[in-house]
Amino acid sequence: MEYAKPVPSNPVGFWRRLGANLLDGLIIGIPLALISYLVTGETKGNWFTNLVSILYSLLLPIFWYGYTVGKRIAGVRIVKVNGEPPGFGTMLLRVVVGSWLVYTVTLGIGAIISAIMAGVREDKRAIHDLIAGTYVTSDPPGPAAGSRS
């Protein structure tokens, strides 16, 4: 007999995730592009912009209980399927393997499929969530929010 896996608590779908990503783009991406131009003199994506973007996406959720700036404003956060905040290995799988490698290798088709998955799946998990064992939730953080004891 096969048992159904429990649905994560308060999973967040496509629109709130998109809103959080747009906020990150406006609040972090635009200033980063300006700083990058001042540092490198280049207007298109360059090593500096790519490095800071990857480090932001990879490290901030580790140190800030699953939040990025955009996710914090949108009231959503990344958690592991067991409800714990993500660690380095989890975020490495989510960002580098799930979001960068898979979406690049599939020429963006994986990103489109992920968007559909976040919109229609009951657990709202996209490809990068399945790879990393995470989901995005609107649950308020526990008493240790913002701290990693």
C-alpha positions in Angstrom: 0.0 0.0 0.0 1.4 3.4 -1.0 0.9 6.3 1.3 0.6 9.9 0.2 3.4 12.2 1.2 2.2 15.1 3.4 1.7 18.4 1.6 4.1 21.1 3.0 2.5 23.7 5.3 1.2 26.8 3.5 3.0 26.4 0.2 3.4 29.5 -1.9 2.5 29.4 -5.6 3.7 31.1 -8.7 2.4 34.7 -8.3 3.9 35.3 -4.8 7.1 33.7 -5.8 7.2 35.9 -8.9 6.5 39.0 -6.8 9.3 38.2 -4.4 11.7 37.7 -7.4 10.6 41.0 -9.0 11.2 42.8 -5.6 14.7 41.2 -5.4 15.4 42.4 -9.0 14.3 46.0 -8.2 15.8 46.3 -4.7 19.0 44.3 -5.3 19.4 43.9 -9.0 19.2 47.5 -10.1 21.7 48.8 -7.5 24.0 45.9 -8.2 23.9 46.7 -11.9 24.9 50.3 -11.1 27.7 49.2 -8.8 28.8 46.7 -11.3 29.1 49.4 -14.0 31.2 51.5 -11.6 33.5 48.6 -10.8 33.9 47.0 -14.2 32.8 49.7 -16.7 30.6 47.2 -18.5 26.9 47.6 -19.0 26.0 44.0 -19.8 26.1 41.1 -17.4 29.7 40.4 -16.3 31.7 38.3 -13.9 31.1 40.8 -11.0 27.3 40.9 -11.4 27.1 37.1 -11.9 29.3 36.4 -8.8 27.4 38.8 -6.5 24.0 37.5 -7.8 24.9 33.9 -7.2 26.3 34.7 -3.7 23.2 36.6 -2.8 20.9 33.8 -3.9 23.0 31.2 -2.3 24.1 32.7 1.0 21.4 35.1 2.2 18.7 32.4 2.7 21.3 30.4 4.7 22.0 33.3 7.1 18.6 34.9 7.1 16.3 31.9 7.9 15.3 31.2 4.3 14.6 34.8 3.3 16.0 37.1 0.6 15.1 40.7 0.7 12.2 40.2 -1.8 11.0 37.1 -0.1 11.0 38.9 3.3 8.9 41.8 1.9 6.5 39.3 0.2 6.2 37.3 3.5 7.5 34.1 2.1 10.6 32.0 2.7 12.5 28.9 1.6 12.4 25.9 4.0 13.5 22.3 3.7 10.6 19.8 3.5 11.1 19.0 7.2 10.4 22.7 8.0 14.0 23.6 8.9 15.9 26.5 7.3 18.1 25.7 4.4 21.8 25.0 4.8 24.7 25.4 2.4 24.3 22.1 0.7 20.5 22.6 0.2 21.0 26.0 -1.2 23.8 24.8 -3.5 21.5 22.2 -4.9 18.6 24.7 -5.3 20.6 27.6 -6.8 23.5 26.0 -8.7 22.1 22.6 -9.8 18.3 23.4 -9.9 18.1 26.9 -11.0 21.3 27.4 -13.0 22.4 24.1 -14.4 19.0 22.5 -15.2 17.5 25.7 -16.6 20.6 26.4 -18.7 20.9 22.9 -20.1 17.2 22.8 -21.0 17.6 26.3 -22.7 15.0 27.8 -20.3 12.3 25.1 -20.9 13.0 23.8 -17.3 12.2 27.3 -16.0 8.9 27.4 -17.8 8.0 23.9 -16.5 9.0 25.0 -13.0 6.7 28.0 -13.2 3.8 25.8 -14.3 4.7 23.3 -11.5 4.6 26.1 -8.9 1.2 27.1 -10.1 -0.5 23.8 -10.4 1.1 21.2 -8.1 -0.6 20.8 -4.7 2.7 21.3 -2.9 3.7 24.2 -5.2 7.2 22.8 -5.6 9.2 23.6 -8.8 12.1 21.6 -10.3 14.7 23.3 -8.1 12.6 22.6 -5.0 12.4 18.9 -5.8 16.1 18.7 -6.5 17.0 20.5 -3.2 14.2 19.1 -1.0 12.8 22.5 -0.4 9.6 24.5 -0.8 8.5 28.1 -0.4 6.1 28.8 2.5 4.2 31.7 3.9 4.5 30.3 7.4 5.8 32.8 9.9 9.2 31.8 11.1 9.6 30.3 14.6 11.0 32.0 17.6 14.5 31.8 16.2 13.7 33.9 13.2 16.6 35.8 11.9 19.0 34.0 14.2 20.8 30.7 13.7 21.5 29.2 17.1 
